């Protein structure tokens, strides 16, 4: 897929992986729209991105909590009016909670102020259901613009779950299954469907789970660009590729390796 002369929407684009992806596309002369819940952070991110812009680059932002149907509808309406040339959608916004499934038996504590089901509901809604709904609403826009793409950002835990990220892992596994079927459903259209699978990444989002030990967000962005250019459906970044292969040859050993330090 071409990675230049695009109009790109990146959800959760004001920080971390989303910001790194936005920066990469801006540096290549694309028109980029970032979304997020925090207007001050979005504005700051957009100003910073504009400083790195080259050629015909343009950076826009729109305040939107894509986990809510109301905000998704507002975002779609904004795109149809102000960003109608959209031809790449990057579903990056996510939610994650670190907790064991049975905290009392494990000698730990339940997530502060919420139970497992409540935490899982937020993760499933944000990481899977919201993505599916936004895709459905924007597929007509993408298809009208010819050659286009959808990138769903999942995770290494989509196929090797983390013990203390059980419900997050489940939400990403759901996203992985959905992405495969969406790719099949759109196979005869002008829309290509990609899945970006990072390992642990050093971002504020991942601080709670030891993110300082993860790879740089730029590596994720660089691998995404390379994967798009090669039309690689599943873009497994860094350690994810090794763990994926391990999970195929020795599923139980891969699971134990993933959770060895927990």
HUBEL-V926631 format. One record per residue. N is the residue number from 0. RES is the residue in one letter. D_CENTER is the distance of its C-alpha to the mean C-alpha in Angstrom with 2 decimals. Layout:
n={N;N}
res={RES;RES}
d_center={D_CENTER;D_CENTER}
This chain:
n={0;1;2;3;4;5;6;7;8;9;10;11;12;13;14;15;16;17;18;19;20;21;22;23;24;25;26;27;28;29;30;31;32;33;34;35;36;37;38;39;40;41;42;43;44;45;46;47;48;49;50;51;52;53;54;55;56;57;58;59;60;61;62;63;64;65;66;67;68;69;70;71;72;73;74;75;76;77;78;79;80;81;82;83;84;85;86;87;88;89;90;91;92;93;94;95;96;97;98;99;100;101;102;103;104;105;106;107;108;109;110;111;112;113;114;115;116;117;118;119;120;121;122;123;124;125;126;127;128;129;130;131;132;133;134;135;136;137;138;139;140;141;142;143;144;145;146;147;148;149;150;151;152;153;154;155;156;157;158;159;160;161;162;163;164;165;166;167;168;169;170;171;172;173;174;175;176;177;178;179;180;181;182;183;184;185;186;187;188;189;190;191;192;193;194;195;196;197;198;199;200;201;202;203;204;205;206;207;208;209;210;211;212;213;214;215;216;217;218;219;220;221;222;223;224;225;226;227;228;229;230;231;232;233;234;235;236;237;238;239;240;241;242;243;244;245;246;247;248;249;250;251;252;253;254;255;256;257;258;259;260;261}
res={X;X;X;X;X;X;X;X;X;X;X;X;X;X;X;X;X;X;X;X;X;X;X;X;X;X;X;X;X;X;X;X;X;X;X;X;X;X;X;X;X;X;X;X;X;X;X;X;X;X;X;X;X;X;X;X;X;X;X;X;X;X;X;X;X;X;X;X;X;X;X;X;X;X;X;X;X;X;X;X;X;X;X;X;X;X;X;X;X;X;X;X;X;X;X;X;X;X;X;X;X;X;X;X;X;X;X;X;X;X;X;X;X;X;X;X;X;X;X;X;X;X;X;X;X;X;X;X;X;X;X;X;X;X;X;X;X;X;X;X;X;X;X;X;X;X;X;X;X;X;X;X;X;X;X;X;X;X;X;X;X;X;X;X;X;X;X;X;X;X;X;X;X;X;X;X;X;X;X;X;X;X;X;X;X;X;X;X;X;X;X;X;X;X;X;X;X;X;X;X;X;X;X;X;X;X;X;X;X;X;X;X;X;X;X;X;X;X;X;X;X;X;X;X;X;X;X;X;X;X;X;X;X;X;X;X;X;X;X;X;X;X;X;X;X;X;X;X;X;X;X;X;X;X;X;X;X;X;X;X;X;X}
d_center={18.45;19.70;17.61;20.22;21.72;18.54;17.42;13.68;11.69;8.64;7.74;8.00;9.66;12.66;12.00;10.57;7.90;7.45;11.23;11.80;10.15;12.20;15.16;15.15;15.29;17.82;19.89;20.28;21.76;19.13;18.95;15.75;14.94;12.72;12.47;12.66;15.36;17.53;19.66;21.34;18.27;16.91;20.39;20.70;17.48;18.69;22.12;20.96;18.99;22.12;24.15;22.31;22.50;24.64;26.51;25.49;22.26;21.64;19.23;18.95;17.32;17.38;17.35;15.42;14.20;12.09;12.95;16.48;18.02;20.29;17.76;15.82;19.27;20.11;17.09;18.05;21.64;20.90;19.17;22.12;24.51;23.12;20.43;21.91;21.28;17.50;16.76;13.12;10.26;6.71;4.73;2.54;5.51;6.59;10.11;12.06;15.82;18.00;21.11;23.41;24.11;27.81;28.18;31.94;32.68;30.48;32.36;29.45;28.50;26.38;23.43;25.22;26.16;24.35;24.80;22.58;22.33;21.36;18.56;17.34;17.66;15.33;12.61;13.35;13.55;10.36;8.06;10.21;13.04;11.65;9.23;12.43;14.58;12.90;12.85;16.44;17.52;16.28;17.28;20.86;20.01;18.15;21.01;23.60;22.42;23.03;20.96;17.32;13.88;10.68;7.51;5.42;2.94;5.79;8.37;12.02;13.15;12.35;15.77;17.45;17.06;17.84;21.01;20.09;16.56;17.96;16.50;12.95;13.55;14.96;12.10;9.82;13.02;13.35;10.04;11.33;14.70;13.71;11.93;15.15;17.34;15.70;16.26;19.80;20.37;19.55;21.34;24.32;22.60;21.58;17.80;16.07;13.04;10.83;8.63;7.16;8.46;9.08;12.08;13.03;12.17;14.69;13.24;14.71;11.96;13.25;16.90;18.05;17.29;18.85;16.17;19.12;19.62;16.28;15.67;15.22;11.98;14.06;14.35;10.69;11.10;14.48;13.57;11.10;14.09;16.49;14.78;14.69;18.28;19.33;17.74;16.29;14.53;12.91;11.97;12.79;12.82;15.97;17.19;14.83;17.19;20.20;19.09;18.20;21.69;23.25;21.91;23.61;26.89;27.16;24.76;26.64;27.05;23.36;22.74;25.49;24.25;20.78;22.62;25.68;25.40;24.61}
